[in-house]
């Protein structure tokens, strides 16, 4: 499959997972992927700590009115980041309680 087609499929899959996970905003700030969730999102915080071990030192979790996850990325281009983001969202999907 051509890389551009694979990238489109990855983006579509990420959007679908984001909707299912109740993601309100995905942005990038200072080389970190910032993922904010709506109030409907529900994760077990202990399980989030476990997943943070997989992303060894690259994931931070902030809780409050909304959950904010920050994932530090090492890849330079957007296309190189897509597989990491897709994998991360798939991991989150396994933890989601709703």
Backbone torsions as a table, in degrees:
resi	resn	phi	psi	omega
1	UNK	NA	136.3	178.2
2	UNK	-61.3	144.6	-178.9
3	UNK	-54.9	-38.6	-179.3
4	UNK	-63.8	-38.9	178.3
5	UNK	-67.2	-41.1	178.1
6	UNK	-62.7	-40.1	177.9
7	UNK	-61.5	-42.0	178.5
8	UNK	-63.0	-41.8	177.6
9	UNK	-64.0	-41.9	177.8
10	UNK	-61.0	-44.5	179.8
11	UNK	-62.6	-43.7	179.0
12	UNK	-61.5	-42.3	180.0
13	UNK	-66.5	-41.2	177.6
14	UNK	-61.5	-43.0	179.6
15	UNK	-63.3	-41.1	178.3
16	UNK	-62.9	-47.8	178.7
17	UNK	-62.9	-40.7	179.7
18	UNK	-59.9	-41.8	178.2
19	UNK	-64.2	-44.4	-179.5
20	UNK	-65.3	-31.2	-178.2
21	UNK	-88.6	0.7	-179.3
22	UNK	64.0	42.7	175.7
23	UNK	-77.0	131.4	177.7
24	UNK	-95.9	-36.5	-176.9
25	UNK	-147.5	136.1	169.1
26	UNK	-120.6	123.8	179.2
27	UNK	-142.9	172.4	176.3
28	UNK	-124.1	133.1	179.9
29	UNK	-141.9	120.0	177.8
30	UNK	52.8	44.1	176.6
31	UNK	78.4	7.0	178.3
32	UNK	-115.0	138.2	173.1
33	UNK	-80.1	121.8	180.0
34	UNK	-104.5	122.8	-179.0
35	UNK	-121.7	114.6	177.6
36	UNK	-105.7	141.5	-178.1
37	UNK	-112.9	153.7	174.5
38	UNK	-73.2	171.1	178.4
39	UNK	-65.3	-18.4	179.8
40	UNK	-75.1	-19.3	-178.8
41	UNK	-67.0	141.6	-178.5
42	UNK	-142.6	120.3	178.3
43	UNK	-132.0	148.2	171.8
44	UNK	-78.4	119.8	-176.1
45	UNK	-62.5	-32.6	176.4
46	UNK	-64.3	-38.7	178.1
47	UNK	-69.8	-33.5	174.9
48	UNK	-63.4	-35.7	177.3
49	UNK	-65.3	-38.5	178.3
50	UNK	-63.4	-45.2	-180.0
51	UNK	-65.7	-30.4	179.4
52	UNK	-64.8	-26.4	176.3
53	UNK	-65.8	-36.5	178.2
54	UNK	-62.3	-34.6	-177.6
55	UNK	-100.3	27.6	176.4
56	UNK	-0.4	93.6	173.9
57	UNK	76.3	0.2	-179.5
58	UNK	-103.6	-6.2	-175.9
59	UNK	-118.6	130.7	171.8
60	UNK	-124.4	147.3	-176.2
61	UNK	-121.4	129.2	174.5
62	UNK	-123.1	133.8	178.5
63	UNK	-119.8	161.3	-178.8
64	UNK	168.4	-134.4	175.1
65	UNK	-61.4	-37.5	179.2
66	UNK	-129.7	151.6	174.3
67	UNK	-83.4	135.0	175.1
68	UNK	-124.8	123.6	174.6
69	UNK	-111.1	134.7	177.4
70	UNK	-119.8	122.6	-178.6
71	UNK	-118.1	114.4	177.8
72	UNK	-73.6	132.7	-177.3
73	UNK	-110.0	144.1	178.4
74	UNK	-100.8	-23.2	-177.2
75	UNK	-73.3	150.9	-176.8
76	UNK	-91.1	-42.8	-175.7
77	UNK	-96.5	156.1	178.9
78	UNK	-59.3	-40.5	-179.1
79	UNK	-63.9	-35.2	178.7
80	UNK	-71.6	-24.2	-178.6
81	UNK	-82.3	-24.3	-174.1
82	UNK	-55.9	-45.7	178.9
83	UNK	-61.7	-37.2	177.2
84	UNK	-64.1	-46.5	-179.5
85	UNK	-63.1	-43.3	179.3
86	UNK	-62.0	-44.9	178.5
87	UNK	-61.9	-43.4	179.7
88	UNK	-61.7	-46.5	179.3
89	UNK	-64.4	-37.3	176.4
90	UNK	-63.2	-40.2	176.5
91	UNK	-63.0	-42.5	178.3
92	UNK	-63.5	-38.5	-179.1
93	UNK	-59.4	-36.4	179.1
94	UNK	-66.7	-26.2	-177.4
95	UNK	-92.8	-17.9	-173.7
96	UNK	-62.6	138.8	-180.0
97	UNK	-97.4	1.2	178.8
98	UNK	-137.2	NA	NA
